[in-house]
Amino acid sequence: MARLRHSDWPDRLWIVRHGQSAGNVARDAAELAQTHLIDLDTRDADTPLSDLGHRQSAALAQWFAALPDAERPNVLLTSTFVRAQQTIHAVADALGIDRDDIGVDERLREKEFGVLDRYTVAGIKVTFPELAAQRAAVGKFYFRPPGGESWCDVILRLRSVTEVLRRDHVGDRVLIVGHQVIVNCFRYLLECMDEAQILDIDRAADVPNCSITEYALDRADPDALFQLRVANLALPLEEAGAPVTAAADRPAGPR
């Protein structure tokens, strides 16, 4: 994979998926029961963390708090969705950062599923057979459900986020909390991947809740490049004894 050669980047960038949500739990239950709809009382944007998700977020927060002061995040950015905000609030509180100083950005929100929202894989095949066939023909990367987004749509909005990072946060240490597709689409952009490469990564495993993907630039080295250091690190949870979860975001089919 190519590496980004310009130096106008944050010194460090951490991209984290939110802790386990009530939606993840409900999705797993629906898949296990082989029902067609995921049972949730909230819209996706308002779905909170599960009890385990709160414990995972606390473990993540303590991991960041244990870093030396000069290596901790000094800029916090989050999706507008409740589960992501609850996750980053735990980190902000542990670092002594005022929650009002967190950047809440709608471009970091979950991929929009449109008419397929809340449906399981089985539910999509039964209720929307033509859309299931279209997705199979077009592929996950380009498929856009009615009222929803494709991966390309998500990548398009994240391109402007990367420009903000290069314009406003050179030399900063930035933490972004988002969602599974957000993590992978950032990887597509920052590691200069193509469709096949990022879908191979997505196919291999789901992004664990509260796992860390980190990029860095060593300014002491004039030839250094902004590049990946670690992907989907679940070490904070393992060190704290919090269970690692990696369920796909809902709906299960067209992430």
Secondary structure, 3 states (H helix, E strand, C coil): CCCECCCCCCCEEEEEECCCEHHHHHHHHHHHHCCCECCCCCCHHHCCECHHHHHHHHHHHHHHHCCCHHHCCCEEEECCCHHHHHHHHHHHHHHCCCHHHCEECHHHCCCCEHHHCCECHHHHHHHCHHHHHHHHHHCCCCCCCCCECCHHHHHHHHHHHHHHHHHHCCCCEEEEEECHHHHHHHHHHHCCCCHHHHHHHHHHCCCCCCCEEEEECCCCCCCCCEEEEEEEECHHHHHHCCCCCCCCCCCCCCC
